Amino acid sequence: MDQKIIEIPEEYRGLFESNWREAAIYGGRFSLKSHTVARYLLIEARRSKKRIACFREFQNSINESSHQLLTDLIRQYGLHEFQVTNNSIVNTINGSDFIFKGLHRNEQNVKSTEGIDIAWVEEAQTVSKESIDILTPTVRKEGSKIIYTYNRMMEDDPVHTRLVIEGRPNTLIINVNYDVAIRYGMMPEVIRLGMEDDKEKKPALYKHKWSGE
């Protein structure tokens, strides 16, 4: 495989360490959570053979998954070893593969997913405690990891309660907001102006939408 330069913000360095089992990555809009985790997963899928499962609580079709984001990044970086189909992504050199599933009312299908190295749960603020309880023992391979990315809806969102408020062993916690995107020159001006307008005119919305409160 050709060498590629894929930039990752310093704030996400912990993803590349090996001493965590679950990761809570949370904060407001445009904190680069999804884009950074997607980049991390593509890097890992190039380094060695990995089975990566991308979950959401609600996914009625592949269009509601992280498939498009991963596809866009594959094209952006020219990662030609990845074969993209309508419902899967496979590394044709080392056999890494990405699968996409919903968690809600899909217990047996989730339980039957074998050999997961990394699970990524997007929009995890919507994930129920029941779904977390099903997913956790499903991702059971030695050294496997589960990443939750989310913008909190309530103080007692199940994923936030589990990983941040109560705490779990070997948990990576990354709390980030839009200042990360500004610091690395990754926030489009049109988005910055919208954020500043919310900050001035709609402080309650600003706190939730942009500061992750």
N, C-alpha and C positions, 0 to 999 in steps of 0.2 A: 504494500500500500504506500502511496505517496505521502510524504510528510505534509501536514497541514497546520496552520496556525489558527487556533480557535481561542479567542480571548474570553477569560472568565474573571469577573470582578473579584478582588481580593476578599471581600466579605463572605464569599462562598468557598473559600479555601478548604474549610472543614469537610466538604463533600469528598475530597480526595484522600482523607485520612481513613484508617481502617478500624478505628476503635469505637464505632457506633453501630447500632442495630436499627434504630428508628430515627428519623429526622423530621423535625417540625420546622418548616420554612414558611414564615407568615409575615404579613405586613400589608401596606396599602397598595393602591394601583401604581403601576409602572415602577415597581421595585425590582423588575427583571427576574422574578421568581421562576415563571414557566420557561422563559427563554434560556435561563442559565441551567436549570435542571435538564432541559432537553439537550443542550450542548454537552453537559456532563455525561448523559446517557449515551450519546453518540460517540464520545471519546472512549467510554468504557467498552462499548460494543466494537470498537476498532482494536482496542488493546488485547482483548482475548474473547473467546467465545462466551457469550452471555445470553441468557433468556431474560428479557425485560418485559414485564407486564404493566401496561398502562391502564389504570382503573379510574372510573368516576362513579359516583353513587348512581347517577342516572345517565344511561347511554342507550338510546333507542336505535342509533345508527352510527356508523363510523364517522359521520360528519360531526358528531357531538364528542369526539375523542380528541386526543393529542396528535392524531395521525397527520393532520395537515401541517401543524407546526414543525414536526420532525421532518416531514417531506420538504418544507420550505428551507429548512436549515441544511438538509442534504444537498439541495440544489445550490444554495448560497455558497457553501464551502467546496462544492465540486467533489463530494464524497461518492465517487462513481462505483465503489464496490458494493454500495447498498442498492438492492433491487426493491423498488417500491411497487406494490400492487394496490388494488382498491381497499384491501383490508389487512395488509401485513407489510412488514419491512424486514428484509433479510440481508445480512452481510454475506455476499457470495464467496468471500475468501475464507473467513473463519467460522461461518455458520451461526453467528449471533442472530437472534430474531426478536422482533417486537410483536406483542399481541395486545389487543385492545378489548376491554370488557367492562360492562356495567356491574355494579354490586347489588343494587336494589332488586329484591325478589329474584335473585340469580344464584342462590346458595349452592346448589349442586354443581352448576357450571364452574363457579369459582373454586369450590373444593377440589374439583377434578383437574385443575391446572397444575401440572407437575413441573418441577425443576426450575422454579423461579429464582433467579439470582438477585434481581432488583425489581421491586414493585414501586411504581410511582402513582400516587393517588392525587389527581388534580381536583381543584375546587373542593378540597377536603372539609371545608366548613359545613358542607351539606351531608357529610357521611354520618350515618347513624352508628350508635354504639354496637348494635347488632352486626352491622357490616364489618366494623373493626374487629369484633370478636371472631368473625368467620375468616377474615383475611389473615390475621396475625398467625394462626397455626398453619395456614395454607402455605405461607412463605416460610418454609422450614428447612431449606437447604443450608448446610453448614456455611457460615459466612454471608448469608443472604441479608438484604437490607430492604427497608420500607421507607419511602420518602413521601411526606404529606406536604403539599403546597396549598396555602389558603389565605383568605382575607376574612377575618372573623365576622360572623353575623351577630352572635350573642356571647356573653361572658362565659356561658357554660356549653359552648359547642363541644360535642364529645371528644373530638380529636385534640382540641386545645386543653380540655380538662385532663385527658389522659397523659399527654406528653409534657405540658408546661405547668399546669396548676398542681396536679398530683405528682407528676414526674415518673419516669421509668428508667431502669438501669440502661446505661450505654446509649443515651439519647443525645443527638446533635440538635441544638436549638439555634436557629438563625432568624433574627427579627430585623427586617429591612424595610425601608420605605423609598420614596421617589428620589431622595437625595443621592442614592447610589447611581441612578441613571444620569443625574446631573453631573456627578463627580467624574464619570467616565465618558461624558459627551454622548450619551445614548438616548437622551430625551428630545424628541422633535419639538421644535418651537411651538407648534400648534397645540401640543399636549401641555407644555409648560404654561402657556397663556391660559388655557382652560383651568389648570390647577390654581393659578394665581387668582383667577376670577372667583372660583369656589372659596378660596381662602378668605377673600375680602367680603363676599356677599352671602355665602352660605357656610358659616363656620361649623355647624353640626355635620353637614354633609362632608365638608372637607376633612373633619376629624376621622370619620368612618372610611370615606372613599380613598383618601390619600395618606392618612396617618395610621390606618389599620386599627382604629379604636372601635 
